[in-house]
Amino acid sequence: MADSTAAGRPPPRHQDTREAVLFGGVYGAVLASSMVAALTQYGHTSREVRGYDAAWVLVTAVASALAHGYAHYIAERTPHGRRDALLAVRGEWPLVAAVLPTVLLLAGAWWGWWPANGVELAAFALNIAILFVLGVVTARASARNWPVSALVGLGDALLGVFVVVANALIK
């Protein structure tokens, strides 16, 4: 097989694990918050509906992961095999994993573990906390000290709040 750089094309770019986890975690946390906001704004907040909400958040995350994996697969514009497509889709697992806490909160409300009305606030707070932790962990991995890492995490959390609020206002 010919080297892709010899043909004038760059070699295929593969995300490293940390980058994939960060991207998927951030995208999943924002997606989950936005979905809960949209479903709550236009739907009911009864116990029965929260199971439907949990399913929709999970289905949307899986669809987004499939779309992102497929986009990575075709964006490289190099010859691919089926295995490459499966690896590209499998690499999107952090996005799905990041929505699972929200799915659990919504499903818990459906199962009657806690009140269904107001669970969206807990989901929003949880996802903002996830963004904060991802910011801190990433900053620490980049050799920043704790105070700077906390500020980076706070900035990431605030940007997440801004994106979710903007998304809710647009819809």
VMD Tcl script that draws the C-alpha trace (Angstrom):
set ca {
  {0.00 0.00 0.00}
  {1.39 3.40 -0.94}
  {2.26 5.94 1.74}
  {-0.39 8.68 1.83}
  {2.29 11.37 2.25}
  {3.96 10.21 -0.97}
  {0.74 10.91 -2.86}
  {0.63 14.45 -1.52}
  {-1.94 13.68 1.16}
  {-1.28 13.96 4.87}
  {-1.49 10.77 6.90}
  {-4.86 10.12 8.56}
  {-5.32 12.11 11.76}
  {-6.44 10.13 14.76}
  {-7.51 11.76 18.01}
  {-5.56 10.77 21.07}
  {-7.55 9.39 23.99}
  {-7.35 12.54 26.13}
  {-8.54 14.72 23.25}
  {-11.42 12.32 22.49}
  {-12.50 12.19 26.14}
  {-12.36 15.98 26.47}
  {-14.22 16.59 23.21}
  {-16.84 13.94 23.91}
  {-17.23 14.97 27.53}
  {-17.74 18.63 26.73}
  {-20.02 17.94 23.79}
  {-22.03 15.35 25.74}
  {-22.48 17.59 28.80}
  {-23.65 20.53 26.68}
  {-25.85 18.28 24.53}
  {-27.49 16.70 27.59}
  {-28.21 20.08 29.19}
  {-29.57 21.51 25.97}
  {-31.79 18.48 25.39}
  {-33.19 18.58 28.94}
  {-33.85 22.31 28.62}
  {-35.64 21.85 25.31}
  {-37.65 18.83 26.45}
  {-38.67 20.58 29.68}
  {-39.51 23.87 28.00}
  {-41.92 22.32 25.51}
  {-43.01 19.20 27.32}
  {-44.47 18.14 30.58}
  {-42.49 17.43 33.71}
  {-44.55 14.50 34.94}
  {-43.00 11.25 36.12}
  {-44.22 9.38 33.03}
  {-42.65 11.87 30.63}
  {-39.22 11.71 32.28}
  {-38.70 8.17 30.93}
  {-39.41 9.50 27.45}
  {-36.97 12.36 28.10}
  {-34.26 9.92 29.23}
  {-34.72 7.86 26.07}
  {-34.56 10.93 23.83}
  {-31.36 12.21 25.45}
  {-29.73 8.79 25.01}
  {-30.94 8.35 21.41}
  {-29.72 11.85 20.53}
  {-26.30 11.15 22.04}
  {-25.94 7.87 20.15}
  {-27.03 9.54 16.90}
  {-24.56 12.38 17.48}
  {-21.77 9.89 18.20}
  {-22.55 7.99 15.01}
  {-22.61 11.23 13.01}
  {-19.31 12.42 14.49}
  {-17.63 9.08 13.94}
  {-18.83 8.97 10.36}
  {-17.70 12.57 9.80}
  {-14.21 11.73 11.09}
  {-14.16 8.68 8.86}
  {-15.00 10.51 5.62}
  {-13.14 13.74 6.43}
  {-9.75 12.09 6.10}
  {-10.31 11.53 2.37}
  {-8.01 8.53 2.28}
  {-8.87 4.95 1.34}
  {-10.60 3.26 4.24}
  {-11.63 -0.18 5.25}
  {-14.69 -1.19 7.24}
  {-12.53 -1.55 10.33}
  {-11.56 2.13 10.07}
  {-15.22 3.13 10.05}
  {-15.94 1.04 13.14}
  {-12.91 2.50 14.93}
  {-14.02 6.04 14.08}
  {-17.49 5.42 15.49}
  {-16.13 3.57 18.53}
  {-13.91 6.57 19.24}
  {-17.00 8.64 20.02}
  {-17.84 6.69 23.21}
  {-16.99 9.64 25.51}
  {-19.91 11.62 24.05}
  {-22.37 8.88 24.98}
  {-20.71 8.33 28.37}
  {-21.04 12.04 29.19}
  {-24.84 11.99 28.80}
  {-25.34 8.90 30.96}
  {-25.50 10.84 34.28}
  {-28.32 12.97 32.84}
  {-30.07 9.87 31.48}
  {-29.80 8.31 34.95}
  {-31.26 11.43 36.60}
  {-34.20 11.47 34.20}
  {-34.74 7.71 34.44}
  {-34.55 7.97 38.24}
  {-37.38 10.51 38.15}
  {-39.34 8.13 35.90}
  {-38.72 5.26 38.34}
  {-39.89 7.46 41.22}
  {-36.53 7.70 42.99}
  {-36.92 11.51 43.23}
  {-39.45 14.12 42.13}
  {-39.85 14.49 38.37}
  {-40.54 18.21 38.57}
  {-37.29 20.11 38.94}
  {-34.94 17.27 37.97}
  {-33.80 19.40 35.02}
  {-32.08 21.78 37.46}
  {-30.15 18.88 38.97}
  {-29.19 17.71 35.45}
  {-28.05 21.20 34.52}
  {-25.96 21.51 37.70}
  {-24.45 18.06 37.16}
  {-23.45 18.88 33.59}
  {-21.91 22.20 34.60}
  {-19.95 20.29 37.26}
  {-18.76 17.86 34.56}
  {-17.55 20.80 32.46}
  {-15.75 22.26 35.49}
  {-14.02 18.94 36.26}
  {-12.99 18.44 32.63}
  {-11.50 21.95 32.60}
  {-9.56 21.35 35.82}
  {-8.30 17.93 34.75}
  {-7.18 19.24 31.37}
  {-5.44 22.25 32.90}
  {-3.67 20.04 35.45}
  {-2.56 17.70 32.66}
  {-1.06 20.76 30.96}
  {1.08 21.37 34.09}
  {-0.91 24.35 35.36}
  {-1.07 24.91 39.11}
  {-4.26 24.36 41.13}
  {-5.46 27.99 41.27}
  {-5.04 28.44 37.52}
  {-6.64 25.04 36.89}
  {-9.64 26.03 39.03}
  {-10.01 29.24 37.02}
  {-9.83 27.29 33.77}
  {-12.50 24.91 35.07}
  {-14.67 27.84 36.13}
  {-14.24 29.43 32.71}
  {-15.20 26.19 30.99}
  {-18.26 25.84 33.22}
  {-19.34 29.42 32.50}
  {-18.91 28.91 28.76}
  {-21.07 25.81 29.10}
  {-23.75 27.83 30.89}
  {-23.61 30.42 28.11}
  {-23.94 27.81 25.35}
  {-26.85 26.05 27.06}
  {-28.71 29.30 27.78}
  {-28.11 30.56 24.23}
  {-29.29 27.25 22.83}
  {-32.45 27.35 24.97}
  {-33.20 30.92 23.90}
  {-32.71 30.12 20.21}
  {-35.18 27.22 20.38}
}
mol new
graphics top color blue
foreach p $ca { graphics top sphere $p radius 0.5 }
foreach p [lrange $ca 0 end-1] q [lrange $ca 1 end] { graphics top cylinder $p $q radius 0.2 }
display resetview
